[in-house]
Amino acid sequence: MNCYRDKVVLITGASSGIGRAAALRLAGYGARLGLASRSQAELGKLCGEIEGQGSHALVLPTDVTEAEQVRRAVDQTIEAYGKLDILICSAGLSLRAYFEDTTLETLERVMRVNFFGTLYATHFALPHVRKTKGSLVAMSSLTGKRGIPSYALYGASKFAITGLYEALRIELAKDGVHVGVVSPAFVDTPLRTNVLGPDGQPWPEPPAPPFRIWPVEKCVDRLVRLIARRQREALLPAFSGPLLLLDRILGSRLGDRLLSKRFPHDNSKPPS
Ligand SMILES: NC(=O)c1ccc[n+]([C@@H]2O[C@H](COP(=O)([O-])OP(=O)(O)OC[C@H]3O[C@@H](n4cnc5c(N)ncnc54)[C@H](OP(=O)(O)O)[C@@H]3O)[C@@H](O)[C@H]2O)c1
């Protein structure tokens, strides 16, 4: 059975990468979409594609760091469709830099987009998702499961999301609301080419990821399965679950050594 038919889904970060691919997939399953991000032009193109498939979408230009704009995106979704079943918080920025090199402004910016953007969307969507006994879903990262050099602040923003959603899952269980987090490794999207350096500017040539980069459709597979099965967590790749456990059992020393080699400080010098 297709559990997505006629569901109303609001996606932040819908203009690109995982959010965009998820919007197209869910529209193909018969969901009606609210598409939120800053880039109206990109959202307009995506909306055209979705409507070309015979589905419905709303363009909701939104900066997720502005609570009022996020409130408006949720309100417009309710006005247009009358309900909200699923929130997917995918808006995010990446920062690859050692903490000590990074300007305070850059650290705060990443936290505002990644964490507060998720917090605002969740806050305003919750009353509506509670009514439909729907799903709240956030994009975290493996950096939100395990500290990784060069991703101290990015990881902190994802740990914060994981902590928020872990607690929400328990708080909302009595209301029948599903709360889930997707934590992927590197995924093939524009995020990595736009990754910020320590001065808050994108790296001219971002350091190559030292691990496999996963196709975006694989990440969307995990996301749609997490929602359909109302799972609490999806990891990409799945084998990172046993690896994280092994890392804990071994006291993290081996993992620390491997990660220091793969993410050395040299690679995190300010972009020239
Ligand atoms: N790709 C990866 O390797 C990877 C791995 C783990 C986790 N993730 C997480 O997955 C999520 C999606 O990433 P992605 O790979 O799809 O990245 P992406 O292709 O760069 O897309 C990021 C999205 O976030 C939106 N965004 C950025 N700042 C925003 C703001 N202030 N207000 C509203 N929207 C904003 C962008 O839209 P506008 O520019 O139009 O605003 C864009 O739609 C992120 O949370 C990311 O941290 C990604």
The ligand as a Tripos MOL2 file, in Angstrom:
@<TRIPOS>MOLECULE
LIG
   48    52     1     0     0
SMALL
NO_CHARGES

@<TRIPOS>ATOM
      1 N1         25.1660   15.9360    1.4170 N.am      1 LIG1
      2 C1         25.7480   15.3610    2.4570 C.2       1 LIG1
      3 O1         26.8830   14.8250    2.3580 O.2       1 LIG1
      4 C2         25.0360   15.3090    3.7790 C.ar      1 LIG1
      5 C3         25.4940   14.3760    4.7440 C.ar      1 LIG1
      6 C4         24.8740   14.3400    5.9800 C.ar      1 LIG1
      7 C5         23.8120   15.1990    6.2510 C.ar      1 LIG1
      8 N2         23.3940   16.0800    5.3160 N.ar      1 LIG1
      9 C6         22.3060   17.0030    5.6720 C.3       1 LIG1
     10 O2         21.2360   16.8460    4.7740 O.3       1 LIG1
     11 C7         20.5400   18.0760    4.6360 C.3       1 LIG1
     12 C8         20.3870   18.4070    3.1620 C.3       1 LIG1
     13 O3         21.6750   18.6040    2.6250 O.3       1 LIG1
     14 P1         21.9460   18.4870    1.0730 P.3       1 LIG1
     15 O4         23.0990   17.5930    0.9260 O.co2     1 LIG1
     16 O5         20.7020   18.2250    0.3490 O.co2     1 LIG1
     17 O6         22.4740   19.9870    0.8040 O.3       1 LIG1
     18 P2         22.2010   21.0280   -0.3810 P.3       1 LIG1
     19 O7         22.0220   20.3350   -1.6580 O.co2     1 LIG1
     20 O8         23.2570   22.0620   -0.2480 O.co2     1 LIG1
     21 O9         20.7930   21.6500    0.0700 O.3       1 LIG1
     22 C9         20.7110   22.4430    1.2050 C.3       1 LIG1
     23 C10        19.3490   23.0780    1.2280 C.3       1 LIG1
     24 O10        19.2630   23.9060    2.3930 O.3       1 LIG1
     25 C11        18.6770   25.1390    1.9940 C.3       1 LIG1
     26 N3         19.1010   26.2010    2.8930 N.ar      1 LIG1
     27 C12        20.3470   26.5920    3.2330 C.ar      1 LIG1
     28 N4         20.2890   27.6650    4.0410 N.ar      1 LIG1
     29 C13        18.9770   27.9520    4.2080 C.ar      1 LIG1
     30 C14        18.2640   28.9420    4.9150 C.ar      1 LIG1
     31 N5         18.8920   29.8860    5.6480 N.pl3     1 LIG1
     32 N6         16.9160   28.9480    4.8560 N.ar      1 LIG1
     33 C15        16.2650   28.0110    4.1200 C.ar      1 LIG1
     34 N7         16.8670   27.0410    3.4410 N.ar      1 LIG1
     35 C16        18.2160   27.0240    3.4820 C.ar      1 LIG1
     36 C17        19.1590   25.3670    0.5650 C.3       1 LIG1
     37 O11        18.2430   26.1840   -0.1390 O.3       1 LIG1
     38 P3         18.3990   27.7440   -0.4590 P.3       1 LIG1
     39 O12        19.8210   28.0140   -0.8070 O.co2     1 LIG1
     40 O13        17.4240   27.9230   -1.6020 O.co2     1 LIG1
     41 O14        17.9400   28.4450    0.7630 O.co2     1 LIG1
     42 C18        19.0740   23.9560    0.0300 C.3       1 LIG1
     43 O15        17.7760   23.6890   -0.4340 O.3       1 LIG1
     44 C19        21.3520   19.1160    5.4120 C.3       1 LIG1
     45 O16        20.7620   19.3200    6.6670 O.3       1 LIG1
     46 C20        22.7010   18.4660    5.5670 C.3       1 LIG1
     47 O17        23.3750   18.9280    6.7110 O.3       1 LIG1
     48 C21        23.9660   16.1520    4.0810 C.ar      1 LIG1
@<TRIPOS>BOND
     1     1     2 1
     2     2     3 2
     3     2     4 1
     4     4     5 ar
     5     4    48 ar
     6     5     6 ar
     7     6     7 ar
     8     7     8 ar
     9     8     9 1
    10     8    48 ar
    11     9    10 1
    12     9    46 1
    13    10    11 1
    14    11    12 1
    15    11    44 1
    16    12    13 1
    17    13    14 1
    18    14    15 2
    19    14    16 1
    20    14    17 1
    21    17    18 1
    22    18    19 2
    23    18    20 1
    24    18    21 1
    25    21    22 1
    26    22    23 1
    27    23    24 1
    28    23    42 1
    29    24    25 1
    30    25    26 1
    31    25    36 1
    32    26    27 ar
    33    26    35 ar
    34    27    28 ar
    35    28    29 ar
    36    29    30 ar
    37    29    35 ar
    38    30    31 1
    39    30    32 ar
    40    32    33 ar
    41    33    34 ar
    42    34    35 ar
    43    36    37 1
    44    36    42 1
    45    37    38 1
    46    38    39 2
    47    38    40 1
    48    38    41 1
    49    42    43 1
    50    44    45 1
    51    44    46 1
    52    46    47 1
@<TRIPOS>SUBSTRUCTURE
     1 LIG1         1 GROUP 0 **** ****
